[in-house]
Amino acid sequence: MPNPPQPIQESTQEFSQDFIQESTQESNPEFSESINLRVNPSLIKDSERLAARLKEIPPQPGVYFMRDESDRILYIGKSKKLRSRVRSYFRDAQKLSDRIKMMVYQVRDIEFIVTDTEAEALALEANLIKQHQPYFNVLLKDDKKYPYLCITWSEDYPRIFITRKRHLGKAKDRYYGPYVDVRSLRYTLYLIKRIFPLRQRPQPLFKDRPCLNYDLGRCPGVCQGLITPEDYKQTVQKVAMIFQGRSSELADALQIQMDQAAESLNFETAARIRDQLQALRSLHSDQKVALPDDTVSRDAIALAANDSQACIQLFQIRAGRLVGRLGFTADSQSGTPGAILQRVLEEHYQSVDPVEIPPEILVQHDLPDTEMLADYLSSHKGRKVTIFTPQRQGKAELVDMVEKNARYELERVQRVSDRNTQALQDLADILDLPELPRRIEGYDISHIQGSNAVGSQVVFIDGLPGKQYYRHYKIKNPTVRAGHSDDFASLAEVITRRFRKYAENPDLPRAEDPDFPEVIMIDGGKGQLSSVVAMLAEMDLLGDLKVISLAKQREEIFLPGESLPLPTEAEQPGVQLLRRLRDEAHRFAVSFHRQQRSTQARRSHLDEIPGLGFQRQKLLLAHFPSIDYIRAATPEQIKAVPGLGPHLAQEIFNYFHPQNSDN
């Protein structure tokens, strides 16, 4: 039963006193005065206006908006009774988390939209959150820890790949996951690419012919258009069914196709489908989790939480077998366990196809709005969806198993977090930082005697690689070329390009900018460090950054202007963190350098001639046996090639004979 409503004036007064008492732990008149100035315009300090506004909100289903003094939306929520839900924010400070207290004291106005049903309210809330992305609606942590599988349906020939960046593509692209077991996901994708002929490369290897994958039957010749987009998408749709947990349905469809092909005496097609069917059945043959009820599909969700974070696991059971194990992380202070589970379910099912929603969902804790979510999912799926907390032995044991896995994941995450915190604390002590560094960036240069020189920027967030922030740079300095390398100039160029926007816009916030690092580490010694320091000083950014270098030979840390390294040991936690950062920067730079070399090795001299496109290159090579013959030809001989005019013929001749063009 809900608590009886309390007088607004008394409750808001009590709330304000509680909040200010918690926020000001020491007596400070200036701070108290600034607090009063800041909260006076808010609804929580204007009890009459708050009471009047709450009376205007009807007790009907709908969506509400919390706005601040700048008219920005702080929070978007839904409820089957708007007035009761909104009133609950202003009743009792003890029942609200610190995060929600902070939000409430910024609320200057409340708006609402009434809907006919609770399901409509949930759908409207989801669309509005996607549109406005309010700060206080962020519940699930986007730490890129768990990978997704992406199918780019927006392309004529969809690609299938694993990524840790979700929703960065186009609207038609589909993401499946996030998957906890990365190795299992990679192995599954590897087997799928052996079962079905799929596009194997993001870009064609050759311009005029398919690669070896086509001859092996692993690719249908996408690069040369040897299969129509419609036929190829039918193959990709079969792959999507596997990641939707519909392997049994796909197996039944393949069985029918095989029988039809055999009846039509098309034995080659029947044999190919037979091989696909056998491989598909063996894909889940080693499944260890099986339930006695092999007819019902269901999802089971549970969480384990500590004081700071919660790990959520969602098991996807299809026809009695575990086909997917998804993982999420959330701020444990963002709500009750039931509220966290509900938000996970809402965000997960809003991004899946209706066919992927199971008819039964088992939850560890009762949800705040079970009926609303069930109605929304039922409407989205087109058939009834049931959500409940199981009490019977079989289903309750399934939820217990999910909770046990969530607890193990939480313990693992906590161990990693403790280790990173220890390393960050040690690094802060080494560098004499006032607080733990959140963002650390590492830079390195890679080349072979100056050729294909590239730079790398890697980022560690809270001690962990943030690969979504990695960047690589092609060195544009004309003095850096084959036979003449200059790491100092290359590093100076990379740093200039990285921090140019801050130098050109001095008013840009730096301390509050999440993209602005606390520490910059250069791979190298005092020379490399000096070049970077000089460039940052020229851009007037040196005072806002802690710049260091890590020398490889003895793992020594150098500071600007210091001739001797810091007194550290190679195996202490802070230095090990810098070594991981340095090794990652080196790996990323070398990988990009090798990619550039490989691209250059495949590049033809003809690609560098202006105006000579792919079709004219084919005509030229059909007329002359090789590049050497073209080099030896006169402009008149080149002009004789069909489709090449005198101007282009002269351009080709001048390219191979630059000394003549200069004259």
C-alpha positions as CSV (number, residue, x, y, z in Angstrom):
1,M,0.0,0.0,0.0
2,P,1.4,3.5,-0.9
3,N,2.0,5.9,1.9
4,P,-0.7,8.5,2.5
5,P,0.0,11.8,0.9
6,Q,1.6,14.4,3.1
7,P,1.2,18.1,3.1
8,I,3.4,19.5,0.4
9,Q,4.7,22.5,2.4
10,E,5.9,20.3,5.3
11,S,7.4,17.6,3.2
12,T,9.4,20.0,1.0
13,Q,10.7,21.9,4.0
14,E,11.9,18.6,5.6
15,F,13.4,17.5,2.3
16,S,15.3,20.8,1.9
17,Q,16.8,20.6,5.4
18,D,17.8,17.0,4.9
19,F,19.5,17.7,1.6
20,I,21.4,20.8,2.7
21,Q,22.5,19.0,5.9
22,E,23.8,16.1,3.8
23,S,25.5,18.4,1.3
24,T,27.2,20.7,3.7
25,Q,29.2,18.6,6.2
26,E,31.1,21.6,7.5
27,S,29.9,25.0,8.6
28,N,30.8,27.4,5.8
29,P,28.7,30.6,5.5
30,E,29.9,31.4,1.9
31,F,29.0,27.9,0.8
32,S,25.6,28.0,2.5
33,E,24.9,31.3,0.9
34,S,25.7,30.0,-2.6
35,I,23.5,27.0,-1.9
36,N,20.5,29.2,-1.0
37,L,21.1,31.3,-4.1
38,R,21.2,28.3,-6.3
39,V,18.1,26.4,-5.0
40,N,15.8,29.4,-4.4
41,P,14.4,29.3,-8.0
42,S,13.7,25.6,-7.8
43,L,10.3,24.0,-7.1
44,I,11.5,22.4,-3.9
45,K,12.0,25.8,-2.4
46,D,8.7,27.3,-3.6
47,S,6.1,25.1,-1.8
48,E,3.1,27.1,-3.1
49,R,4.1,26.8,-6.7
50,L,5.0,23.2,-6.3
51,A,1.7,22.3,-4.7
52,A,-0.2,24.2,-7.4
53,R,1.8,22.4,-10.1
54,L,1.2,19.0,-8.6
55,K,-2.6,19.6,-8.5
56,E,-2.5,20.3,-12.2
57,I,-1.0,16.9,-13.0
58,P,-3.8,14.3,-13.5
59,P,-3.8,10.8,-12.0
60,Q,-3.7,9.2,-15.4
61,P,-1.1,7.3,-17.4
62,G,1.5,9.3,-19.2
63,V,5.0,10.8,-19.4
64,Y,6.5,13.6,-17.3
65,F,9.4,15.9,-17.9
66,M,11.7,17.5,-15.3
67,R,13.2,20.8,-16.6
68,D,15.9,23.0,-15.1
69,E,16.3,26.8,-15.1
70,S,17.7,26.7,-18.6
71,D,14.7,24.8,-19.8
72,R,16.8,21.7,-20.5
73,I,15.2,18.4,-19.8
74,L,16.8,16.7,-16.8
75,Y,14.7,13.6,-16.7
76,I,11.9,11.9,-18.6
77,G,9.7,9.3,-16.8
78,K,6.5,7.4,-17.2
79,S,3.8,6.2,-14.8
80,K,0.3,4.8,-14.8
81,K,-0.6,7.5,-12.3
82,L,1.3,10.7,-13.1
83,R,0.4,12.7,-10.0
84,S,1.4,10.0,-7.6
85,R,4.7,9.3,-9.3
86,V,5.8,13.0,-9.6
87,R,4.7,13.7,-6.0
88,S,6.9,10.9,-4.7
89,Y,10.0,12.9,-5.7
90,F,9.2,15.7,-3.3
91,R,8.0,13.7,-0.2
92,D,10.9,12.0,1.6
93,A,14.6,12.7,1.1
94,Q,15.6,9.5,2.8
95,K,14.0,7.3,0.1
96,L,15.8,9.0,-2.7
97,S,19.3,8.3,-3.9
98,D,21.9,11.0,-3.9
99,R,21.7,11.1,-7.7
100,I,18.0,11.8,-7.7
101,K,18.3,14.3,-4.9
102,M,20.7,16.2,-7.1
103,M,18.2,16.2,-9.9
104,V,15.3,17.3,-7.7
105,Y,17.1,20.4,-6.6
106,Q,17.6,21.4,-10.2
107,V,13.9,21.1,-11.2
108,R,12.3,24.4,-12.1
109,D,9.3,23.1,-14.0
110,I,7.4,19.9,-14.6
111,E,5.6,19.1,-17.8
112,F,3.5,16.0,-18.8
113,I,1.8,14.2,-21.7
114,V,-1.2,12.1,-20.9
115,T,-1.7,8.8,-22.8
116,D,-4.6,6.4,-23.1
117,T,-2.8,3.3,-21.8
118,E,0.3,2.4,-19.8
119,A,1.8,0.7,-22.8
120,E,1.6,3.9,-24.8
121,A,3.3,5.7,-22.0
122,L,6.2,3.3,-22.1
123,A,6.6,3.5,-25.8
124,L,6.4,7.3,-25.7
125,E,9.0,7.5,-22.9
126,A,11.4,5.4,-24.9
127,N,11.1,7.6,-28.0
128,L,11.5,10.8,-26.0
129,I,14.6,9.5,-24.2
130,K,16.2,8.6,-27.5
131,Q,15.4,12.0,-28.9
132,H,16.5,14.2,-25.9
133,Q,18.9,11.9,-24.1
134,P,18.4,13.5,-20.6
135,Y,21.4,13.3,-18.3
136,F,19.5,11.7,-15.4
137,N,18.0,9.0,-17.6
138,V,21.4,7.3,-18.0
139,L,21.1,4.1,-16.1
140,L,23.1,1.4,-18.0
141,K,26.8,2.1,-18.2
142,D,28.2,2.3,-21.8
143,D,31.6,1.1,-21.0
144,K,32.1,-1.0,-24.2
145,K,33.0,-4.0,-22.1
146,Y,30.6,-6.4,-23.8
147,P,30.6,-6.9,-27.6
148,Y,27.6,-6.8,-29.9
149,L,27.1,-8.5,-33.3
150,C,26.1,-6.1,-36.0
151,I,24.3,-6.8,-39.3
152,T,24.4,-3.8,-41.7
153,W,20.9,-4.1,-43.3
154,S,21.4,-0.5,-44.6
155,E,23.8,-1.9,-47.2
156,D,22.9,-3.7,-50.4
157,Y,25.2,-6.5,-49.3
158,P,25.1,-6.5,-45.5
159,R,28.2,-7.0,-43.5
160,I,28.3,-9.1,-40.3
161,F,30.9,-8.2,-37.7
162,I,31.6,-7.9,-33.9
163,T,31.7,-4.5,-32.4
164,R,31.7,-2.8,-29.0
165,K,30.1,0.4,-30.4
166,R,26.3,0.2,-30.5
167,H,24.0,2.4,-32.6
168,L,26.7,4.2,-34.5
169,G,25.5,3.0,-37.8
170,K,22.3,3.7,-39.7
171,A,18.8,3.1,-38.5
172,K,18.3,-0.1,-40.5
173,D,21.4,-1.8,-39.0
174,R,20.7,-4.4,-36.3
175,Y,22.7,-5.1,-33.2
176,Y,22.4,-8.4,-31.2
177,G,23.8,-8.7,-27.7
178,P,25.7,-7.6,-25.6
179,Y,27.3,-11.0,-25.3
180,V,29.2,-12.0,-22.2
181,D,31.2,-14.8,-23.7
182,V,33.4,-13.1,-26.3
183,R,35.2,-16.3,-27.3
184,S,32.0,-18.2,-27.8
185,L,30.6,-15.3,-30.0
186,R,33.7,-15.2,-32.2
187,Y,33.7,-19.0,-32.6
188,T,30.0,-19.0,-33.5
189,L,30.6,-16.3,-36.1
190,Y,33.5,-18.3,-37.4
191,L,31.4,-21.4,-37.9
192,I,28.6,-19.4,-39.4
193,K,30.9,-18.1,-42.1
194,R,31.9,-21.6,-42.9
195,I,28.2,-22.8,-43.0
196,F,26.8,-20.0,-45.2
197,P,28.5,-18.2,-48.1
198,L,28.9,-14.7,-46.8
199,R,30.7,-11.5,-47.5
200,Q,34.2,-12.0,-46.0
201,R,35.8,-8.6,-46.4
202,P,34.7,-5.1,-45.7
203,Q,36.4,-4.0,-49.0
204,P,37.1,-5.9,-52.2
205,L,40.6,-7.3,-52.5
206,F,40.7,-7.0,-56.3
207,K,38.9,-4.6,-58.6
208,D,38.1,-6.9,-61.5
209,R,37.8,-10.4,-60.0
210,P,36.7,-12.1,-56.9
211,C,39.2,-13.4,-54.3
212,L,40.0,-16.9,-53.3
213,N,37.0,-17.0,-50.9
214,Y,34.7,-17.2,-54.0
215,D,36.6,-20.2,-55.4
216,L,36.4,-22.0,-52.0
217,G,32.6,-21.4,-51.8
218,R,32.8,-19.1,-48.7
219,C,31.7,-16.0,-50.5
220,P,29.1,-15.7,-53.3
221,G,31.1,-13.0,-55.2
222,V,29.7,-9.9,-53.6
223,C,32.5,-7.7,-54.7
224,Q,31.8,-8.4,-58.4
225,G,28.0,-8.5,-58.1
226,L,27.8,-12.2,-58.9
227,I,24.8,-12.5,-56.6
228,T,21.8,-10.1,-56.4
229,P,21.3,-8.1,-53.2
230,E,17.9,-9.8,-52.7
231,D,19.3,-13.3,-52.9
232,Y,22.2,-12.4,-50.6
233,K,19.9,-10.8,-48.0
234,Q,18.0,-14.1,-47.9
235,T,21.2,-15.8,-46.8
236,V,21.9,-13.1,-44.2
237,Q,18.3,-13.5,-42.9
238,K,19.1,-17.1,-42.0
239,V,22.2,-16.0,-40.0
240,A,20.0,-13.4,-38.2
241,M,17.7,-16.2,-37.1
242,I,20.6,-17.9,-35.3
243,F,21.3,-14.8,-33.3
244,Q,17.6,-14.3,-32.6
245,G,17.5,-17.7,-30.9
246,R,15.5,-19.2,-33.8
247,S,17.9,-22.0,-34.8
248,S,15.2,-24.7,-34.5
249,E,12.9,-22.7,-36.8
250,L,15.8,-22.2,-39.3
251,A,16.6,-26.0,-39.1
252,D,13.0,-26.8,-39.9
253,A,13.0,-24.4,-42.9
254,L,16.2,-25.8,-44.2
255,Q,14.8,-29.4,-43.9
256,I,11.8,-28.4,-46.1
257,Q,14.1,-26.7,-48.7
258,M,16.3,-29.8,-48.8
259,D,13.4,-32.1,-49.3
260,Q,12.0,-29.9,-52.1
261,A,15.4,-29.8,-53.8
262,A,15.7,-33.6,-53.6
263,E,12.2,-34.1,-55.0
264,S,13.1,-31.8,-57.9
265,L,16.2,-33.9,-58.6
266,N,18.4,-30.9,-57.8
267,F,20.8,-33.1,-55.8
268,E,23.6,-30.5,-55.7
269,T,21.4,-28.0,-54.0
270,A,20.0,-30.6,-51.6
271,A,23.5,-31.7,-50.7
272,R,24.6,-28.1,-49.9
273,I,21.5,-27.6,-47.7
274,R,22.2,-30.9,-46.0
275,D,25.7,-29.8,-45.1
276,Q,24.3,-26.5,-43.8
277,L,21.7,-28.4,-41.7
278,Q,24.3,-30.7,-40.2
279,A,26.6,-27.9,-39.3
280,L,23.8,-25.9,-37.8
281,R,22.7,-28.7,-35.6
282,S,26.3,-29.3,-34.5
283,L,26.6,-25.6,-33.6
284,H,24.6,-26.1,-30.4
285,S,25.4,-29.8,-29.9
286,D,27.8,-29.0,-27.0
287,Q,25.1,-27.0,-25.1
288,K,25.5,-27.7,-21.4
289,V,22.4,-26.0,-20.1
290,A,19.1,-27.8,-21.0
291,L,15.7,-27.6,-19.3
292,P,13.1,-30.4,-19.2
293,D,10.5,-28.1,-20.8
294,D,11.7,-28.0,-24.4
295,T,8.6,-26.3,-25.8
296,V,8.6,-22.8,-24.1
297,S,11.0,-20.0,-24.9
298,R,11.8,-17.7,-22.1
299,D,14.3,-15.1,-20.8
300,A,15.6,-15.1,-17.2
301,I,17.1,-12.0,-15.7
302,A,18.9,-11.3,-12.4
303,L,21.5,-9.0,-10.9
304,A,24.2,-8.8,-8.2
305,A,25.2,-5.5,-6.8
306,N,27.6,-3.8,-4.4
307,D,27.7,-0.2,-3.1
308,S,28.7,1.3,-6.5
309,Q,27.7,-0.9,-9.4
310,A,25.4,-3.7,-10.5
311,C,26.0,-6.6,-12.9
312,I,23.0,-7.9,-14.7
313,Q,22.8,-11.2,-16.6
314,L,20.0,-12.1,-19.0
315,F,19.8,-15.8,-20.1
316,Q,18.0,-16.5,-23.4
317,I,16.4,-19.9,-23.3
318,R,14.9,-21.2,-26.6
319,A,13.3,-24.7,-26.8
320,G,15.0,-25.7,-23.6
321,R,18.5,-24.6,-24.5
322,L,20.6,-21.6,-23.6
323,V,21.3,-19.8,-26.8
324,G,22.5,-16.5,-25.5
325,R,23.9,-14.9,-22.3
326,L,23.8,-11.1,-22.3
327,G,25.5,-8.9,-19.8
328,F,24.8,-5.3,-18.6
329,T,26.3,-3.0,-16.0
330,A,24.5,-0.2,-14.1
331,D,24.9,2.2,-11.3
332,S,23.6,0.4,-8.2
333,Q,22.6,3.7,-6.7
334,S,20.3,4.6,-9.7
335,G,17.3,2.7,-8.3
336,T,16.0,-0.3,-6.6
337,P,16.9,-3.8,-7.9
338,G,13.5,-4.1,-9.5
339,A,13.8,-0.7,-11.1
340,I,17.2,-1.5,-12.5
341,L,15.9,-4.8,-14.0
342,Q,12.9,-3.1,-15.5
343,R,15.1,-0.4,-17.2
344,V,17.4,-3.2,-18.6
345,L,14.4,-5.0,-20.0
346,E,12.9,-1.9,-21.5
347,E,16.1,-0.8,-23.2
348,H,16.9,-4.3,-24.4
349,Y,13.5,-5.2,-25.9
350,Q,13.0,-1.8,-27.5
351,S,16.0,-2.5,-29.8
352,V,15.0,-6.1,-30.9
353,D,12.7,-7.4,-33.4
354,P,9.2,-8.5,-32.1
355,V,10.0,-12.2,-33.0
356,E,12.9,-12.1,-30.5
357,I,10.7,-11.3,-27.5
358,P,9.8,-14.5,-25.7
359,P,6.4,-15.2,-24.3
360,E,7.7,-15.6,-20.8
361,I,10.2,-13.5,-18.8
362,L,11.4,-14.6,-15.4
363,V,12.7,-11.8,-13.1
364,Q,14.6,-12.0,-9.9
365,H,12.8,-9.1,-8.2
366,D,9.3,-7.7,-8.7
367,L,9.3,-4.8,-11.1
368,P,7.8,-1.4,-10.3
369,D,5.5,-1.5,-13.4
370,T,5.2,-5.2,-14.4
371,E,1.8,-4.8,-15.9
372,M,2.8,-1.8,-18.0
373,L,5.9,-3.5,-19.4
374,A,4.0,-6.7,-20.1
375,D,1.3,-4.8,-22.0
376,Y,3.9,-3.0,-24.0
377,L,5.8,-6.1,-24.9
378,S,2.6,-8.0,-25.7
379,S,1.5,-5.1,-28.1
380,H,5.0,-5.1,-29.7
381,K,5.1,-8.8,-30.1
382,G,1.5,-9.3,-31.2
383,R,0.8,-12.0,-28.6
384,K,0.7,-12.2,-24.8
385,V,3.9,-11.8,-22.9
386,T,4.1,-12.8,-19.2
387,I,6.5,-11.3,-16.6
388,F,6.7,-12.8,-13.1
389,T,9.0,-13.7,-10.3
390,P,9.0,-17.5,-10.2
391,Q,8.4,-19.4,-6.9
392,R,8.3,-23.0,-8.2
393,Q,11.5,-25.1,-8.0
394,G,12.4,-25.4,-11.7
395,K,12.0,-21.8,-12.8
396,A,13.2,-20.4,-9.5
397,E,16.4,-22.5,-9.9
398,L,16.9,-21.0,-13.3
399,V,16.8,-17.5,-11.9
400,D,19.1,-18.5,-9.1
401,M,21.6,-19.8,-11.7
402,V,21.4,-16.4,-13.5
403,E,21.9,-14.6,-10.3
404,K,24.9,-16.8,-9.5
405,N,26.5,-15.9,-12.8
406,A,25.8,-12.2,-12.2
407,R,27.5,-12.5,-8.8
408,Y,30.6,-14.1,-10.3
409,E,30.8,-11.4,-13.0
410,L,30.5,-8.7,-10.2
411,E,33.3,-10.3,-8.3
412,R,35.5,-10.3,-11.5
413,V,34.6,-6.7,-12.3
414,Q,35.4,-5.7,-8.7
415,R,38.8,-7.4,-8.8
416,V,39.6,-5.6,-12.0
417,S,38.4,-2.3,-10.5
418,D,40.4,-2.7,-7.3
419,R,43.5,-3.5,-9.3
420,N,43.0,-0.5,-11.6
421,T,42.3,1.8,-8.6
422,Q,45.5,0.6,-7.0
423,A,47.4,1.3,-10.1
424,L,45.8,4.8,-10.6
425,Q,46.5,5.7,-7.0
426,D,50.1,4.6,-7.3
427,L,50.4,6.7,-10.5
428,A,48.8,9.7,-8.8
429,D,51.4,9.4,-6.1
430,I,54.3,9.1,-8.6
431,L,53.2,12.1,-10.6
432,D,52.0,14.1,-7.5
433,L,48.5,14.5,-8.9
434,P,45.8,16.0,-6.7
435,E,43.3,13.2,-7.6
436,L,43.1,9.9,-9.5
437,P,43.5,10.5,-13.3
438,R,40.4,9.5,-15.2
439,R,41.6,9.9,-18.8
440,I,45.2,9.0,-19.8
441,E,46.4,9.3,-23.4
442,G,49.5,7.6,-24.9
443,Y,51.2,8.5,-28.2
444,D,53.7,6.7,-30.4
445,I,55.1,7.0,-33.9
446,S,55.7,4.1,-36.4
447,H,57.6,4.0,-39.7
448,I,60.4,2.3,-41.6
449,Q,63.2,4.8,-42.2
450,G,60.6,7.5,-42.6
451,S,58.3,5.7,-45.1
452,N,54.5,5.5,-44.3
453,A,55.0,7.4,-41.0
454,V,51.9,7.3,-38.8
455,G,51.1,8.3,-35.2
456,S,48.8,6.6,-32.7
457,Q,46.6,7.9,-29.9
458,V,45.3,5.4,-27.4
459,V,43.1,6.3,-24.4
460,F,42.7,4.6,-21.0
461,I,39.6,5.5,-19.0
462,D,39.8,4.7,-15.3
463,G,42.7,2.4,-16.1
464,L,41.0,0.4,-18.9
465,P,41.4,0.8,-22.7
466,G,38.7,3.0,-24.2
467,K,39.1,1.7,-27.7
468,Q,36.2,3.9,-29.0
469,Y,38.5,6.9,-28.4
470,Y,41.5,5.5,-30.2
471,R,42.8,7.6,-33.1
472,H,45.5,7.2,-35.7
473,Y,47.2,9.9,-37.8
474,K,49.0,9.9,-41.1
475,I,52.0,12.1,-40.8
476,K,51.7,15.0,-43.3
477,N,55.0,16.8,-42.6
478,P,56.9,16.9,-45.9
479,T,60.3,16.6,-44.3
480,V,59.2,13.1,-43.0
481,R,59.6,10.8,-46.0
482,A,61.3,7.6,-47.1
483,G,65.0,7.8,-46.1
484,H,64.4,10.7,-43.6
485,S,62.6,10.1,-40.4
486,D,61.9,12.6,-37.6
487,D,60.1,11.3,-34.6
488,F,60.3,14.6,-32.8
489,A,58.5,16.5,-35.7
490,S,56.0,13.7,-36.1
491,L,55.0,13.8,-32.4
492,A,54.8,17.5,-32.5
493,E,52.4,17.3,-35.5
494,V,50.2,14.6,-33.8
495,I,49.9,16.7,-30.6
496,T,49.1,19.8,-32.6
497,R,46.3,18.1,-34.5
498,R,45.0,16.5,-31.3
499,F,44.7,19.7,-29.3
500,R,44.2,22.3,-32.1
501,K,40.6,23.0,-31.2
502,Y,41.6,24.0,-27.6
503,A,44.3,26.3,-28.8
504,E,42.0,27.9,-31.4
505,N,39.2,28.3,-28.9
506,P,40.7,29.3,-25.5
507,D,37.2,29.6,-24.0
508,L,36.5,25.9,-24.4
509,P,36.2,24.2,-21.0
510,R,39.1,21.9,-20.2
511,A,38.7,20.7,-16.7
512,E,35.1,19.7,-17.3
513,D,35.6,18.3,-20.8
514,P,35.6,14.5,-20.7
515,D,37.7,14.4,-23.8
516,F,40.5,16.5,-22.2
517,P,43.1,14.2,-20.6
518,E,44.7,14.6,-17.2
519,V,47.9,12.8,-18.2
520,I,49.7,12.5,-21.6
521,M,52.3,9.8,-22.0
522,I,54.9,9.8,-24.8
523,D,56.6,6.7,-25.9
524,G,60.3,7.7,-25.8
525,G,62.9,9.5,-23.9
526,K,63.7,13.2,-23.1
527,G,64.0,14.2,-26.8
528,Q,60.5,13.1,-27.7
529,L,59.2,14.7,-24.5
530,S,60.9,18.0,-25.2
531,S,59.3,18.3,-28.7
532,V,55.8,17.7,-27.3
533,V,56.3,20.0,-24.4
534,A,57.5,22.8,-26.7
535,M,54.4,22.4,-28.9
536,L,52.0,22.4,-25.9
537,A,53.7,25.5,-24.5
538,E,53.3,27.2,-27.9
539,M,49.5,26.4,-27.8
540,D,49.3,27.6,-24.1
541,L,48.1,24.2,-22.9
542,L,51.1,23.0,-20.9
543,G,49.7,24.3,-17.6
544,D,46.5,22.2,-18.0
545,L,48.2,18.9,-18.7
546,K,50.6,16.5,-17.0
547,V,53.0,15.4,-19.7
548,I,55.5,12.5,-19.2
549,S,57.5,10.1,-21.3
550,L,58.3,6.4,-20.7
551,A,61.7,5.2,-21.9
552,K,61.7,1.6,-23.0
553,Q,65.1,0.4,-22.0
554,R,64.8,0.8,-18.2
555,E,61.0,1.7,-18.0
556,E,62.0,5.2,-16.7
557,I,59.6,8.0,-16.3
558,F,60.8,11.5,-17.3
559,L,59.2,14.9,-16.5
560,P,59.6,18.1,-18.5
561,G,62.7,20.0,-17.5
562,E,64.1,17.1,-15.4
563,S,67.4,15.5,-16.4
564,L,67.0,12.5,-14.2
565,P,64.0,10.0,-14.3
566,L,61.6,9.7,-11.4
567,P,62.6,7.2,-8.7
568,T,60.3,4.3,-9.6
569,E,60.5,0.6,-10.0
570,A,59.5,-1.2,-13.2
571,E,57.1,-3.6,-11.5
572,Q,55.1,-1.2,-9.2
573,P,51.4,-0.8,-10.2
574,G,51.5,2.8,-11.5
575,V,54.5,2.0,-13.8
576,Q,52.8,-1.2,-15.0
577,L,49.8,0.8,-16.0
578,L,52.0,3.2,-18.0
579,R,53.7,0.2,-19.6
580,R,50.3,-1.3,-20.7
581,L,49.4,2.1,-22.1
582,R,52.8,2.4,-23.9
583,D,52.5,-1.2,-25.3
584,E,48.9,-0.5,-26.5
585,A,50.0,2.7,-28.2
586,H,52.9,0.9,-29.9
587,R,50.6,-2.0,-31.1
588,F,48.1,0.4,-32.5
589,A,50.7,2.4,-34.3
590,V,52.4,-0.6,-35.8
591,S,49.1,-2.1,-36.9
592,F,48.2,1.1,-38.8
593,H,51.6,1.4,-40.3
594,R,51.5,-2.2,-41.6
595,Q,48.0,-1.5,-43.0
596,Q,49.4,1.6,-44.9
597,R,52.4,-0.4,-46.2
598,S,50.0,-3.2,-47.4
599,T,47.8,-0.7,-49.2
600,Q,50.8,0.9,-50.9
601,A,52.1,-2.4,-52.0
602,R,48.8,-3.2,-53.7
603,R,48.6,0.2,-55.3
604,S,49.4,0.5,-59.0
605,H,51.3,3.3,-60.6
606,L,48.4,3.9,-62.8
607,D,46.2,4.9,-59.7
608,E,48.4,8.0,-59.3
609,I,47.8,9.4,-62.7
610,P,45.0,12.1,-62.6
611,G,42.1,11.4,-64.8
612,L,42.9,7.7,-65.3
613,G,40.1,5.8,-63.8
614,F,39.5,2.1,-63.4
615,Q,37.8,1.5,-66.8
616,R,40.5,3.4,-68.7
617,Q,43.2,1.5,-66.8
618,K,41.6,-1.8,-68.0
619,L,41.7,-0.5,-71.6
620,L,45.3,0.6,-71.3
621,L,46.4,-2.8,-69.8
622,A,44.4,-4.6,-72.5
623,H,46.4,-2.7,-75.2
624,F,49.9,-2.9,-73.5
625,P,51.1,-6.2,-72.0
626,S,52.5,-4.5,-68.8
627,I,53.5,-1.3,-67.1
628,D,56.9,-1.5,-68.6
629,Y,55.5,-1.3,-72.1
630,I,53.4,1.7,-71.1
631,R,56.5,3.4,-69.7
632,A,58.4,2.8,-73.0
633,A,55.5,4.0,-75.3
634,T,55.3,7.4,-77.0
635,P,52.3,9.8,-76.6
636,E,51.2,8.8,-80.1
637,Q,51.2,5.1,-79.2
638,I,49.3,5.7,-76.0
639,K,46.8,7.9,-77.8
640,A,46.0,4.9,-80.1
641,V,44.3,3.2,-77.2
642,P,40.5,3.4,-77.6
643,G,39.0,5.8,-75.1
644,L,42.2,7.8,-74.4
645,G,42.4,11.3,-75.8
646,P,45.6,13.2,-76.6
647,H,45.6,15.2,-73.3
648,L,45.3,12.1,-71.1
649,A,47.9,10.3,-73.3
650,Q,50.3,13.2,-72.6
651,E,49.5,13.0,-68.9
652,I,50.4,9.3,-68.8
653,F,53.6,9.9,-70.8
654,N,54.6,12.8,-68.5
655,Y,54.0,10.7,-65.4
656,F,56.6,8.1,-66.5
657,H,58.9,10.7,-67.9
658,P,58.9,13.7,-65.5
659,Q,62.1,15.0,-66.8
660,N,60.4,15.6,-70.2
661,S,57.4,17.3,-68.6
662,D,59.7,19.8,-66.8
663,N,61.2,20.8,-70.1
